[in-house]
């Protein structure tokens, strides 16, 4: 990929699932990938990648990682804030049901973690850089999981502020808004939820990790050198109809498909 070779890119939550695929694609494109995760990697790391244990909610852990990378590489080019959870202790939590502890845990991992990463890693981006925050379409509308949705809305706001403040240093900041993505984190998702999603996706399928990883890799490349401060959905067209597909389908049925 244009210009990505030998760029040092940190991928949080890169040991497994969607983050692992992102790390693999970046490594395949020639980046020097640092897989930062609280979990141990499953299987061999992508070619040339390094693993460092990181609790994204710990400022001290971020500082230690930055010190190590500064000593080893001198600078960092990219940060992918991929680490996140859907629900604390496996519970999504609607607004009237979510506990304060669960609410705080979601914000801590999904929003404060990226904040600490941006604050820490941007200081090592001495020759420009690219930060990609993995938000969600849950951060673009109302969502049944209150804490998750709010944390992803906040991450979008953080991305915009960071793009404004870091832009003069030639650091680009963008957020990706995946729709429903097949991943280990979604293994407990009820089929009724998946069927409901499929009914409103114009492209007619759920996503996979490669759909997101390809965009991550592009945003790390020189091909995206003038793209910053935007939210990019990867959702099969779901946000494109703003929920109005139900009306289109109803009218089509009422007119016999005309």
CORKAPE-V218014 format. One record per run of one state. SS is the DSSP state (h for helix, s for strand, l for the rest). FROM is the first residue (numbers start at 0). TO is the last residue. If there is no record, write none. Layout:
ss:SS from:FROM to:TO
ss:SS from:FROM to:TO
This chain:
ss:l from:0 to:6
ss:s from:7 to:11
ss:l from:12 to:15
ss:h from:16 to:27
ss:l from:28 to:30
ss:s from:31 to:36
ss:l from:37 to:48
ss:s from:49 to:52
ss:l from:53 to:57
ss:h from:58 to:72
ss:l from:73 to:76
ss:s from:77 to:80
ss:l from:81 to:86
ss:h from:87 to:89
ss:l from:90 to:98
ss:h from:99 to:123
ss:l from:124 to:127
ss:s from:128 to:133
ss:l from:134 to:135
ss:h from:136 to:139
ss:l from:140 to:144
ss:h from:145 to:168
ss:l from:169 to:169
ss:s from:170 to:177
ss:l from:178 to:179
ss:s from:180 to:181
ss:l from:182 to:182
ss:h from:183 to:185
ss:l from:186 to:189
ss:h from:190 to:197
ss:l from:198 to:205
ss:s from:206 to:207
ss:h from:208 to:218
ss:l from:219 to:220
ss:h from:221 to:223
ss:l from:224 to:229
ss:s from:230 to:233
ss:l from:234 to:237
ss:h from:238 to:240
ss:l from:241 to:243
ss:h from:244 to:253
ss:l from:254 to:257
